[in-house]
Amino acid sequence: MPGLFQKVQDFLRSPQGRKYADQAKRYAQDPKNRAKAQEMLGKFRGKGGGHR
């Protein structure tokens, strides 16, 4: 039985997975979206989302 990471890898190799990966790359290229993602990641990690 494949593990979780193997299932994710298999999905990302599928046509639908490649489509979502391409969308994520385009989204990440926008500076506004990058800032939002960094803020959310900081909150998730418990750093309050602010810059140091």
KEFIMI-417370 format. One record per residue: x, y, z of N, C-alpha, C in turn. Coordinates in pm, 1 decimal, decimal comma, always signed. Atoms other than C-alpha are relative to their C-alpha. Example, Ala and Ser with C-alpha at 12.3 -4.5 7.8 and 13.67 -1.06 7.14 Angstrom:
// residues 2
+----------+----------+----------+----------+----------+----------+----------+----------+----------+
!       nx !       ny !       nz !      cax !      cay !      caz !       cx !       cy !       cz !
+----------+----------+----------+----------+----------+----------+----------+----------+----------+
!    +89,0 !   -119,0 !     +0,0 !  +1230,0 !   -450,0 !   +780,0 !    +90,0 !   +120,0 !     +0,0 !
!    -82,0 !   -119,0 !     -6,0 !  +1367,0 !   -106,0 !   +714,0 !    -77,0 !   +109,0 !    +73,0 !
+----------+----------+----------+----------+----------+----------+----------+----------+----------+
// end
This chain:
// residues 52
+----------+----------+----------+----------+----------+----------+----------+----------+----------+
!       nx !       ny !       nz !      cax !      cay !      caz !       cx !       cy !       cz !
+----------+----------+----------+----------+----------+----------+----------+----------+----------+
!    +85,1 !   -118,1 !     +0,0 !     +0,0 !     +0,0 !     +0,0 !    +89,5 !   +124,2 !     +0,0 !
!    -84,1 !   -120,3 !     +5,9 !   +155,5 !   +331,0 !   -104,1 !    -30,7 !    +95,9 !   +113,7 !
!    +16,2 !    -98,3 !   -106,2 !   +214,3 !   +590,1 !   +161,5 !    -53,6 !   +131,3 !    -53,9 !
!    +57,1 !   -130,1 !    +35,9 !    +83,0 !   +943,5 !   +162,5 !    +86,9 !    +73,6 !   -100,5 !
!    -88,2 !    -74,5 !    +89,4 !   +388,9 !  +1093,7 !     -4,4 !     +4,6 !    -62,8 !   -139,0 !
!     +3,3 !    +66,6 !   +130,5 !   +381,4 !   +833,3 !   -280,5 !   -127,3 !    +37,1 !    -75,0 !
!   +126,5 !    -38,4 !    +63,4 !    +17,1 !   +917,5 !   -346,1 !     +6,3 !   +143,3 !    -51,7 !
!    -15,2 !   -139,0 !    +43,3 !   +100,4 !  +1288,0 !   -363,4 !    +86,8 !     +6,2 !   -124,5 !
!    -88,1 !     +1,0 !   +116,9 !   +386,4 !  +1221,1 !   -604,5 !    -74,2 !    -52,5 !   -122,6 !
!    +76,7 !    +55,5 !   +112,3 !   +160,0 !  +1007,4 !   -822,1 !   -100,5 !   +101,9 !    -53,2 !
!    +95,9 !   -101,8 !    +42,7 !   -102,6 !  +1282,7 !   -827,1 !    +70,4 !   +110,1 !    -77,6 !
!    -70,0 !   -109,6 !    +67,1 !   +152,5 !  +1549,5 !   -921,4 !    +52,6 !    -40,2 !   -137,4 !
!    -43,6 !    +47,7 !   +131,8 !   +263,7 !  +1334,4 !  -1214,6 !   -116,8 !    -16,0 !    -96,4 !
!   +118,2 !    +15,5 !    +84,6 !    -92,5 !  +1304,1 !  -1342,7 !    -28,0 !   +131,3 !    -73,1 !
!    +33,6 !   -124,5 !    +71,9 !   -232,1 !  +1555,0 !  -1595,8 !    -69,2 !   +103,1 !    +89,7 !
!    +69,1 !    -93,4 !    -88,4 !   -461,6 !  +1707,2 !  -1333,0 !    +97,8 !    +58,1 !   +102,9 !
!    -98,9 !    -47,7 !    -96,5 !   -174,9 !  +1731,4 !  -1083,4 !    +94,4 !   +101,5 !    -62,0 !
!    -87,4 !    -95,9 !    +69,3 !    +48,3 !  +1905,6 !  -1338,1 !    -72,8 !   +131,8 !    -22,4 !
!    +80,6 !   -121,1 !    +18,5 !   -234,8 !  +2150,3 !  -1408,1 !     -0,1 !    +82,6 !   +128,5 !
!     +2,1 !    -71,9 !   -127,8 !   -261,5 !  +2240,5 !  -1038,7 !   +138,3 !    +53,2 !    +36,3 !
!   -135,3 !    -47,0 !    -29,3 !   +116,1 !  +2265,6 !  -1003,6 !    +32,7 !   +123,2 !    -82,9 !
!    -21,7 !   -117,4 !    +85,7 !   +130,2 !  +2507,6 !  -1298,1 !    -75,8 !   +121,3 !    +51,8 !
!    +78,6 !   -110,3 !    -56,6 !   -147,5 !  +2717,3 !  -1144,6 !    +68,5 !    +55,0 !   +124,6 !
!    -67,2 !    -43,6 !   -122,4 !    +40,4 !  +2728,1 !   -814,0 !   +125,8 !    +79,8 !    -32,3 !
!   -120,9 !    -73,5 !    +40,1 !   +359,8 !  +2840,5 !   -989,0 !    -36,0 !   +140,2 !    -48,0 !
!    +42,2 !   -132,2 !    +47,5 !   +175,6 !  +3123,1 !  -1165,1 !    -46,7 !    +86,5 !   +116,4 !
!    +48,0 !    -73,4 !   -116,3 !     +7,7 !  +3225,0 !   -840,1 !   +117,7 !    +49,3 !    +84,0 !
!   -115,2 !    -34,7 !    -83,3 !   +342,5 !  +3227,2 !   -657,3 !    +86,7 !   +108,5 !    -63,2 !
!    -81,5 !   -101,7 !    +66,5 !   +499,0 !  +3459,4 !   -916,4 !    -49,4 !   +141,3 !    +29,8 !
!    +55,4 !   -131,7 !    -31,7 !   +268,5 !  +3746,5 !   -812,4 !    +50,3 !    +44,1 !   +137,0 !
!    -55,2 !    -45,5 !   -128,6 !   +441,1 !  +3951,4 !   -538,5 !   -104,1 !    +14,5 !   +111,1 !
!   +105,4 !    -12,6 !   -101,5 !   +110,2 !  +4020,9 !   -360,0 !    -34,9 !   -136,7 !    +57,8 !
!    +33,8 !   +134,7 !    -45,4 !    +30,1 !  +3652,2 !   -344,6 !   +113,7 !    -59,3 !    +82,8 !
!   -115,4 !    +49,7 !    -77,4 !   +383,0 !  +3572,5 !   -222,2 !     -3,7 !    +56,7 !   +140,9 !
!     +5,0 !    -63,4 !   -131,7 !   +343,6 !  +3821,6 !    +62,7 !   -110,5 !    -63,2 !    +85,2 !
!   +109,9 !    +64,3 !    -73,2 !     +7,9 !  +3669,4 !   +160,2 !    +40,2 !   -139,7 !    +45,9 !
!    -41,0 !   +136,0 !    -34,3 !   +153,1 !  +3320,5 !   +152,3 !   +102,8 !     +0,9 !   +112,7 !
!   -100,5 !     -8,8 !   -105,5 !   +451,2 !  +3423,3 !   +366,5 !    -65,9 !    +36,1 !   +132,8 !
!    +70,6 !    -39,1 !   -122,0 !   +217,5 !  +3588,0 !   +617,7 !    -74,4 !   -119,5 !    +59,4 !
!    +73,9 !   +116,2 !    -48,0 !     -1,4 !  +3279,0 !   +641,4 !    +94,3 !   -107,2 !    +53,3 !
!    -97,8 !    +97,9 !    -45,9 !   +302,7 !  +3054,7 !   +674,6 !    +55,7 !    +40,5 !   +135,5 !
!    -48,5 !    -48,2 !   -128,9 !   +433,4 !  +3271,0 !   +957,3 !   -102,0 !    -21,9 !   +110,5 !
!   +105,4 !    +23,8 !    -98,8 !    +98,9 !  +3249,2 !  +1135,9 !     -9,4 !   -148,3 !    +32,4 !
!     +7,8 !   +144,2 !    -19,3 !    +92,9 !  +2874,8 !  +1085,4 !   +115,0 !    -48,4 !    +88,7 !
!   -117,2 !    +38,9 !    -78,6 !   +440,3 !  +2845,0 !  +1235,1 !     +2,6 !    +64,7 !   +136,9 !
!     +9,0 !    -61,0 !   -131,1 !   +338,3 !  +3061,4 !  +1529,0 !    +86,7 !   +122,3 !    +17,6 !
!    -85,6 !   -118,4 !     -7,4 !   +549,6 !  +3363,7 !  +1445,6 !    -78,9 !   +129,1 !    -14,2 !
!    +83,4 !   -118,3 !     +9,4 !   +256,3 !  +3603,4 !  +1413,3 !    -10,2 !    +58,2 !   -138,8 !
!    +11,4 !    -46,3 !   +137,4 !   +305,7 !  +3657,1 !  +1040,5 !    +74,1 !   +126,7 !    -31,4 !
!    -71,7 !   -123,9 !    +25,5 !   +516,9 !  +3969,0 !  +1081,6 !   +140,9 !    -25,0 !    -46,7 !
!   -138,5 !    +10,4 !    +45,4 !   +856,2 !  +4036,5 !   +931,2 !    +92,2 !    +30,2 !   +115,7 !
!    -98,7 !    -25,7 !   -106,5 !  +1162,3 !  +4028,5 !  +1154,8 !   +114,7 !    +76,9 !    -53,6 !
+----------+----------+----------+----------+----------+----------+----------+----------+----------+
// end
